[in-house]
Amino acid sequence: MKKLTLAVLCGTMMGLTACGSDDSNSNNPPVTQPSEKQFISGTAAAGAPIVGQVTVKDAVGQQKTVDIEIDGKYTIDVTGMTAPFIFHAYGKVGGRDVNLVSAATSDDVNKTINITPFTDLIVANIAGQAAVKYFENPQFEKLTTEDLNLAKTTLTQRLLPILKDLNIADGFDLLRSAFKADHTGFDAVMDAVRVSVDENTNKALIKDVINQTQIEDDLASKTDNTILPDPVVPLAGATSDLQAISQQLTAFSALFSQGLPSVASLRPLFVSDGSFLQEGQNLESFLEVELLDPENKGIVLSSPVILKRISDTELNIRLQISGPGGWIESDEWIFKKEGSIWKIKGNQSPVEQDVESVNVRTMAGMYNNSETLYARKLESWVGYAPNNVAYIQITGPGLASPVLMSRQVDSWVGWGFVKSDNTIDPTTWLSECGQQTQFSPCVDFSKVGNDAIYTFQPLNINKEKVLTSYTKNLERPPVSNDDAKANANKWFASVVKITPQNYLTIQNGTNIAIEILKPSDNRYYFDSLSYGLNDQVVEVDGLTLDSKLANVTWSGNTPTTRPFINVWSYGEYGRAFVTLTGH
């Protein structure tokens, strides 16, 4: 709602949307629906259909939840509920978590209400804060037909150059016009424009990912109406390219639908000029070692999202990778156009590395602490790195100066952080500033926003640059320690029981049955645990068929000190929640 600009907008919209509506009452009272069936339906998408659910909340606190269909469509029965309504769509797009909000009044019953990044912005601008936060404790008196229309009109004006470039019809309603999530029509707008909302600053970025231009939306401002620049590179070509890439992903998935394909059948989907590179692997190694792993039977690649247009013949794409067991991941690949066909070039990273947010819960009695403690970490995990890489230099948000990781950690071949006294902190967890060990580097999470970009530069033994630098995206910083503590049972997995009870009875070959209590929030899941002493560690992924036990087979002598147990769970935005406890 930006009332100060309404007069200007009504004169410049050229018919794209109407100002006001049949119900111009700015103080719509709560309206309870009659006894006959009443529905609200629409499309929940963000460049691709959301794989997840929609929850509707009404003016008196009633809630209902439904699944989103495979094409992004949803329908909710609001019979007996009280308008106005607020909607929350949550799930995954391109393998990444999304949380989007929309709203409706009594005028919208038995009509269309979409849930997209743009409807999320409409609600956020009315609320003056991130819409997902507003959903938790909504002020329904703000959700009037007039206010929804005002906020919609302002956002439409800000997007006008994009809408016209993609030939979106005058009169298209961002909130209420039906569309298909198929990379055509209005859906192509969401392929070309990315919205990112920072819940801490209450500001949003609206970015043309093809032309790399952007504007800021201050959610607390009612006069903020900057318009996206006119596209220099036409958007229609890029969105049609995305459709072609989607077809390539379908062809890729078909090859794995009945088992593992041959290398020969896969090779035509990849670049033929020798430029393929994926986490340090060339094409032949990637095909034979990674893709043809038996666990990849039935994998599906889908939901491509444009991250950046590199050139007319190269696009950086985020895609979803899912498996028959229900797991979903995301990856970023570059696609290169050879002739008229888009082919996979890999992520072009010379090193296998990842960065993630970690919330740590150290249970009372572990490491001599008298109470359960909570901490926040930045994980910088390193897998494969070429032999000439001795160090990796990291720069990015929250790092006051470049941070060095070293390959060697004492006698153990691994990675750790270089301290200011040139010794090595043997961990891949970077602590929050004020909590780090002496001389160790740290991260200031107050300076880490959403979708933070970290740059990694491989160095040789002389700390000279080798190989090309690469970047990794951190979707969200860790949650606050207070939030982690308040939601511990919802987000962390716990150890309930260990058999045998006494670790001093363990011998070589002993099976250790560890009963796990999974996070109570179904959007968070147990992932794995590690059990051991020092460098003698056993890793276990997943649980037994009854979803309760993690079985560890001990290899080695009877432990003389208490073994540690690290229990990993994951939740929204790729955040890790780790419980540190012991036997």
C-alpha positions in Angstrom: 0.0 0.0 0.0 1.6 3.2 -1.2 -1.2 5.8 -1.0 1.1 8.8 -1.8 1.8 7.5 -5.3 -1.8 6.3 -6.1 -2.8 9.4 -8.2 0.4 9.1 -10.3 0.0 5.4 -10.7 -3.6 5.6 -11.9 -2.5 8.0 -14.6 0.4 5.9 -15.8 -0.7 2.3 -15.7 -2.1 2.3 -19.2 -4.8 -0.1 -18.3 -2.5 -2.7 -16.8 -4.6 -2.9 -13.6 -7.6 -1.1 -12.3 -7.2 1.3 -9.4 -9.7 0.3 -6.6 -12.3 -2.4 -7.0 -16.1 -3.0 -6.6 -15.5 -3.0 -2.8 -13.8 0.3 -2.0 -14.5 0.0 1.7 -11.1 0.4 3.4 -12.2 -1.2 6.6 -13.6 -4.6 5.5 -15.1 -6.2 8.6 -14.5 -10.0 9.2 -17.0 -11.9 7.1 -18.0 -15.5 7.9 -18.9 -17.5 4.9 -22.3 -19.1 4.4 -22.9 -22.8 4.7 -22.6 -23.7 1.0 -19.2 -24.8 -0.1 -16.7 -21.9 -0.7 -13.3 -22.3 -2.2 -10.2 -20.3 -3.1 -7.7 -21.6 -5.6 -4.7 -20.5 -7.6 -1.1 -21.2 -8.5 1.8 -21.4 -6.0 5.0 -21.0 -7.9 8.3 -19.1 -8.0 9.8 -19.7 -11.4 8.6 -23.4 -11.1 5.8 -25.0 -9.2 6.3 -25.2 -5.4 6.6 -28.7 -4.2 4.9 -28.5 -0.8 1.8 -27.3 0.9 -0.4 -24.2 1.4 -1.8 -23.2 4.8 -4.7 -20.7 5.1 -5.3 -18.8 8.3 -8.6 -16.8 8.8 -9.5 -13.7 10.8 -10.4 -15.8 13.9 -7.4 -18.1 13.8 -8.8 -21.1 12.0 -6.3 -22.9 9.8 -6.4 -25.5 7.0 -3.6 -27.1 5.0 -3.6 -28.7 1.6 -1.0 -30.2 -0.7 0.1 -28.3 -3.8 -0.5 -30.2 -7.0 2.5 -31.1 -9.3 1.6 -28.2 -11.6 1.5 -25.7 -8.8 -2.2 -25.6 -8.5 -3.9 -25.6 -5.1 -7.5 -25.4 -3.9 -8.6 -24.7 -0.3 -12.1 -25.2 1.1 -12.8 -22.0 3.2 -16.4 -22.9 4.0 -17.2 -21.7 7.5 -14.1 -19.7 7.7 -14.0 -15.9 8.4 -12.5 -13.5 5.9 -10.0 -11.9 5.3 -7.6 -14.8 4.7 -3.8 -15.0 4.7 -2.0 -17.9 2.8 1.4 -19.4 3.4 2.9 -21.7 0.7 6.0 -23.6 1.8 8.1 -26.2 0.1 10.8 -26.4 -2.5 11.5 -24.8 -5.9 14.7 -25.9 -7.7 15.6 -28.0 -4.6 15.6 -24.9 -2.3 13.2 -24.0 0.4 10.7 -21.3 -0.3 8.1 -19.6 2.0 5.7 -17.3 0.2 2.6 -15.5 1.5 -0.6 -14.1 -0.2 -3.9 -12.7 1.0 -7.6 -12.5 0.1 -10.8 -10.8 1.3 -14.4 -11.9 1.1 -14.5 -10.5 -2.5 -12.0 -13.3 -3.5 -14.1 -16.3 -2.4 -14.6 -18.8 -5.3 -12.0 -16.9 -7.3 -8.3 -17.1 -7.9 -5.6 -16.0 -5.5 -2.0 -16.8 -6.5 0.9 -17.3 -4.1 4.2 -16.1 -5.7 7.2 -13.9 -4.8 5.1 -11.0 -6.0 2.1 -11.7 -3.8 4.5 -12.1 -1.0 5.8 -8.6 -1.7 2.3 -7.2 -1.9 1.5 -8.5 1.6 5.0 -7.4 2.9 4.4 -3.9 1.8 1.1 -3.7 3.5 2.6 -5.3 6.7 5.8 -3.2 6.7 7.8 -6.4 7.4 8.6 -9.7 5.8 5.4 -11.4 4.9 6.4 -14.8 6.4 6.9 -13.0 9.8 3.5 -11.3 9.3 1.8 -14.6 8.8 2.9 -15.7 12.2 0.9 -12.9 13.9 -1.2 -11.2 11.3 -3.1 -8.0 11.8 -6.2 -8.8 9.7 -7.5 -5.2 9.8 -4.7 -4.3 7.3 -5.9 -6.9 4.8 -8.6 -4.9 3.0 -9.5 -5.0 -0.7 -8.4 -1.4 -1.0 -5.0 -1.9 0.6 -4.3 -5.1 -1.4 -5.2 -3.3 -4.6 -3.0 -0.3 -3.7 0.0 -2.5 -2.9 -0.6 -4.6 -6.1 -0.8 -1.5 -8.3 2.5 -0.1 -6.9 4.3 -3.4 -7.5 2.9 -3.7 -11.0 4.2 -0.3 -11.8 7.6 -1.2 -10.5 7.7 -4.3 -12.7 6.1 -2.6 -15.7 9.3 -2.7 -18.0 9.6 -6.4 -17.4 5.9 -7.1 -17.9 5.9 -5.2 -21.2 9.1 -6.8 -22.4 7.5 -10.2 -22.0 4.2 -9.0 -23.5 2.1 -9.6 -20.4 -1.5 -8.4 -21.2 -2.7 -5.1 -19.9 -5.0 -5.8 -17.0 -3.0 -8.8 -15.7 -3.5 -9.0 -11.9 -0.5 -10.1 -10.0 -2.7 -11.4 -7.2 -5.8 -12.7 -9.0 -5.1 -13.6 -12.7 -4.8 -17.3 -13.4 -1.6 -18.5 -15.0 0.3 -21.8 -15.6 3.7 -22.6 -14.0 5.2 -23.7 -17.3 7.8 -21.0 -18.1 5.4 -19.2 -20.5 3.3 -16.1 -20.1 3.4 -14.6 -16.6 5.4 -17.5 -15.3 8.2 -16.3 -17.5 8.3 -13.1 -15.5 9.2 -15.1 -12.4 12.0 -16.9 -14.5 13.5 -13.5 -15.3 12.9 -11.7 -11.9 14.1 -12.9 -8.6 12.8 -11.5 -5.3 14.8 -11.8 -2.1 13.4 -10.6 1.2 15.7 -10.0 4.2 13.6 -10.7 7.4 16.1 -8.8 9.6 16.3 -5.5 7.6 12.8 -5.6 6.2 14.1 -4.8 2.8 13.7 -6.7 -0.5 15.7 -6.9 -3.7 13.9 -7.2 -7.0 16.4 -8.4 -9.6 16.3 -8.8 -13.3 18.6 -11.9 -13.5 19.1 -11.6 -17.2 20.3 -8.0 -17.3 21.7 -8.1 -13.7 19.9 -4.9 -12.7 18.0 -4.6 -9.4 16.0 -2.2 -7.2 15.5 -2.2 -3.5 12.0 -2.3 -1.8 12.0 -0.8 1.7 9.0 -2.6 3.2 8.7 0.0 5.9 8.4 2.8 3.4 5.1 3.9 1.8 6.8 6.1 -0.8 9.2 3.6 -2.2 8.3 3.2 -5.8 11.5 2.9 -7.9 10.9 1.1 -11.2 13.1 -1.7 -12.6 15.2 -0.4 -15.6 14.1 -1.3 -19.1 15.8 -4.6 -20.1 18.7 -4.2 -22.5 18.8 -7.9 -23.3 15.3 -9.0 -24.3 13.9 -11.5 -21.7 11.8 -13.6 -24.0 14.9 -15.4 -25.5 16.2 -16.4 -22.0 12.9 -17.7 -20.9 12.5 -19.8 -24.1 16.0 -21.1 -23.4 14.9 -22.1 -20.0 12.1 -24.2 -21.5 14.7 -25.9 -23.7 16.8 -26.6 -20.7 13.8 -28.1 -18.9 13.3 -30.5 -21.8 17.0 -31.5 -21.5 16.5 -32.3 -17.8 13.4 -34.4 -18.7 15.5 -36.3 -21.2 18.3 -36.8 -18.6 15.8 -38.1 -16.1 14.2 -40.5 -18.6 17.6 -42.3 -19.0 17.7 -43.1 -15.2 14.0 -44.1 -14.9 14.6 -47.8 -15.5 18.1 -48.1 -14.0 21.6 -46.9 -14.8 22.2 -45.7 -18.4 25.4 -46.2 -20.3 28.0 -43.5 -20.5 27.5 -43.4 -24.3 23.8 -42.5 -23.8 24.6 -39.7 -21.3 27.4 -38.1 -23.2 25.2 -36.2 -25.8 23.6 -34.3 -22.9 27.0 -32.7 -22.0 29.3 -30.2 -23.7 31.6 -31.7 -26.3 34.4 -29.1 -26.2 36.2 -30.4 -23.2 35.1 -27.5 -20.9 33.0 -29.6 -18.5 34.1 -29.3 -14.8 32.2 -30.3 -11.7 33.7 -30.0 -8.3 37.2 -30.7 -9.8 36.1 -33.6 -11.9 36.3 -33.8 -15.7 33.5 -35.2 -17.8 34.6 -38.9 -17.9 35.2 -39.0 -14.2 31.9 -37.4 -13.4 30.0 -39.7 -15.7 31.7 -42.9 -14.5 32.2 -42.2 -10.8 29.4 -39.9 -9.8 26.4 -40.4 -12.1 26.7 -44.2 -12.5 26.7 -44.8 -8.8 24.0 -47.4 -8.2 22.3 -45.1 -5.7 21.4 -42.8 -8.6 18.9 -45.2 -10.1 15.6 -43.2 -10.5 17.1 -39.8 -10.0 15.1 -36.9 -11.5 16.4 -33.5 -12.5 13.7 -30.8 -12.7 12.6 -27.2 -11.8 15.4 -25.2 -13.5 15.7 -21.6 -12.2 17.9 -18.9 -13.9 20.5 -17.5 -11.5 22.5 -15.5 -14.0 22.8 -14.9 -17.8 26.6 -15.3 -18.4 26.3 -14.7 -22.2 24.0 -15.4 -25.1 25.2 -19.0 -25.1 25.7 -19.7 -21.3 23.2 -19.6 -18.4 23.9 -20.4 -14.7 21.0 -22.6 -13.6 19.8 -23.9 -10.2 18.0 -27.2 -10.5 16.3 -29.8 -8.3 17.7 -33.3 -7.9 15.4 -35.8 -6.3 15.6 -39.5 -5.7 13.3 -42.5 -5.3 13.6 -42.4 -1.5 12.0 -39.0 -1.4 15.2 -37.0 -0.9 15.5 -33.6 -2.6 18.7 -31.5 -3.2 19.7 -28.6 -5.4 22.7 -27.9 -7.4 24.0 -25.1 -9.7 25.1 -26.0 -13.2 26.1 -23.9 -16.1 24.4 -24.8 -19.4 26.2 -24.0 -22.7 24.4 -23.7 -26.1 26.0 -25.8 -28.8 24.3 -25.0 -32.0 20.6 -25.0 -31.0 21.0 -27.4 -28.1 21.7 -26.5 -24.4 24.2 -28.9 -22.8 25.5 -29.4 -19.3 28.9 -27.7 -18.6 29.0 -28.4 -14.8 29.4 -25.9 -12.0 33.0 -25.0 -13.1 34.3 -25.3 -9.6 37.8 -26.8 -9.4 37.3 -27.9 -5.8 34.6 -29.9 -4.0 33.5 -27.5 -1.3 30.3 -26.4 0.4 29.2 -23.8 2.9 26.3 -24.1 5.3 24.8 -22.6 8.4 25.0 -24.7 11.6 23.2 -24.4 14.9 25.0 -26.5 17.6 23.4 -27.8 20.8 26.0 -29.2 23.3 24.2 -31.2 25.9 24.9 -30.7 29.6 27.7 -32.9 30.8 29.5 -33.0 27.5 32.9 -31.3 27.4 32.6 -30.4 31.1 29.7 -28.0 30.6 27.1 -27.9 33.4 24.2 -26.9 31.2 23.1 -27.3 27.6 24.7 -24.7 25.4 23.8 -23.3 22.0 26.2 -21.8 19.4 26.2 -20.7 15.8 28.8 -21.8 13.2 29.6 -21.3 9.6 30.6 -24.7 8.1 33.1 -24.7 5.3 33.4 -28.3 4.3 36.1 -29.4 1.8 36.0 -32.7 -0.1 38.2 -33.2 -3.1 40.9 -30.7 -3.9 43.7 -31.1 -6.4 47.1 -31.9 -4.9 48.5 -28.5 -5.7 46.0 -26.8 -3.5 47.5 -26.3 0.0 45.2 -23.5 1.2 41.8 -22.0 0.3 41.2 -18.3 1.0 37.7 -17.3 1.9 36.1 -13.9 1.6 32.5 -12.8 2.1 29.9 -11.3 4.5 30.8 -11.4 8.2 34.5 -12.0 7.6 36.5 -8.9 8.7 39.5 -10.1 6.6 40.2 -13.1 4.3 40.1 -16.4 6.1 42.6 -19.2 5.3 41.9 -22.9 5.4 44.8 -25.3 5.4 44.8 -28.9 4.0 47.0 -30.4 6.8 45.7 -30.7 10.4 48.5 -32.2 12.5 48.9 -35.8 11.5 45.3 -36.1 10.2 44.8 -35.3 6.5 41.9 -32.9 6.6 41.2 -29.2 6.6 41.2 -26.6 9.3 41.4 -22.8 9.8 44.7 -21.0 10.0 45.0 -19.0 13.2 46.7 -15.6 13.6 49.7 -17.4 15.2 50.0 -19.6 12.1 48.8 -22.8 14.0 45.8 -24.7 12.8 42.4 -24.8 14.4 41.4 -28.4 13.5 37.8 -27.8 12.5 35.7 -26.8 9.5 33.3 -24.9 11.8 34.0 -21.1 11.9 32.8 -19.8 15.2 30.8 -16.7 15.9 32.9 -13.7 16.8 33.3 -13.6 20.6 33.1 -17.4 20.9 36.1 -18.5 18.9 39.2 -20.1 20.4 42.2 -17.9 20.9 43.8 -16.6 17.7 41.1 -18.3 15.5 39.2 -16.4 12.8 35.5 -15.8 13.3 32.3 -14.7 11.5 30.1 -11.8 12.5 26.6 -13.2 11.7 25.0 -9.7 12.2 26.6 -8.9 8.8 25.4 -12.0 7.1 22.1 -11.6 5.2 20.0 -13.8 3.0 21.7 -15.5 0.0 25.2 -14.4 1.1 27.9 -15.1 -1.5 31.3 -16.4 -0.4 34.3 -16.5 -2.7 36.9 -19.2 -2.5 40.4 -18.9 -4.0 42.7 -22.0 -4.1 46.3 -21.3 -3.2 49.5 -23.4 -3.4 52.0 -24.1 -0.6 53.5 -20.6 -1.1 50.0 -19.0 -0.8 50.0 -18.1 -4.5 46.8 -18.3 -6.5 46.3 -21.6 -8.4 43.1 -22.6 -10.3 40.2 -20.3 -10.7 38.2 -18.8 -7.8 34.6 -20.0 -7.2 31.6 -18.9 -5.2 29.1 -20.6 -2.9 25.7 -19.3 -1.8 24.6 -19.4 1.9 20.8 -19.3 1.8 20.4 -18.1 5.4 22.6 -17.5 8.4 22.0 -19.7 11.4 18.9 -18.9 13.6 19.6 -17.1 16.8 20.6 -19.1 19.9 17.4 -18.0 21.6 15.3 -19.3 18.7 17.3 -22.6 18.6 16.7 -23.1 22.4 13.0 -22.2 22.2 12.5 -24.7 19.3 15.0 -27.4 20.3 12.6 -30.3 20.2 11.2 -29.1 16.8 14.6 -28.7 15.0 17.2 -30.9 16.7 17.3 -34.7 16.8 18.2 -36.3 20.2 19.6 -39.5 21.5 17.1 -41.4 23.6 18.8 -44.7 24.5 22.1 -46.5 23.7 22.6 -50.2 23.8 24.9 -51.4 25.3 24.5 -48.8 28.0 28.2 -48.8 29.1 30.8 -47.9 26.5 33.4 -49.9 28.5 31.7 -53.1 27.4 32.3 -52.3 23.7 34.7 -54.5 21.8 35.8 -54.8 18.2 32.7 -55.7 16.1 30.1 -54.7 18.8 26.9 -53.3 17.4 25.8 -50.1 19.1 22.1 -49.4 18.7 21.4 -45.7 19.2 17.7 -44.8 19.5 17.0 -41.4 17.9 14.1 -39.0 18.6 13.6 -37.1 15.4 12.7 -33.4 15.2 9.0 -32.9 15.9 8.6 -30.4 13.0 8.0 -32.4 9.8 9.9 -29.9 7.8 13.1 -30.9 9.7 14.6 -34.3 9.4 17.3 -36.5 11.0 20.2 -36.9 8.5 23.1 -38.7 10.1 25.3 -39.3 13.2 28.9 -39.8 13.9 30.2 -41.9 16.8 33.8 -42.1 18.0 37.0 -40.9 19.6 39.4 -38.5 18.1 40.1 -39.7 14.5 38.4 -43.1 15.1 34.9 -42.3 13.9 32.0 -44.2 12.5 29.4 -42.4 10.3 25.8 -43.6 9.9 23.4 -42.2 7.4 19.7 -42.7 8.0 17.8 -44.9 10.4 16.5 -48.5 10.4 13.1 -49.3 8.8 11.3 -48.5 12.0 12.8 -45.0 11.8 14.1 -45.2 15.4 17.6 -46.7 15.4 21.0 -45.9 14.1 23.2 -48.9 14.2 27.0 -48.4 14.7 29.5 -51.3 14.2 32.5 -50.5 16.3 35.9 -51.2 14.8 38.9 -51.1 17.2 39.8 -51.6 20.8 37.5 -50.9 23.8 37.2 -47.1 24.3 39.0 -45.8 27.4 37.2 -42.5 27.4 33.6 -41.5 26.7 32.9 -41.6 22.9 31.2 -38.6 21.4 27.9 -38.7 19.4 27.2 -35.9 16.9 23.6 -36.0 15.6 22.8 -34.1 12.5 19.4 -32.9 11.4 18.5 -30.4 8.6 15.7 -27.9 8.1 14.5 -25.0 6.0 17.0 -23.1 3.9 19.6 -25.9 4.3 20.3 -25.1 7.9 22.0 -27.8 9.9 21.1 -28.5 13.6 23.7 -30.6 15.4 23.3 -32.1 18.8 26.7 -32.9 20.5 26.4 -35.6 23.2 28.2 -38.7 24.3 27.8 -42.4 25.2 
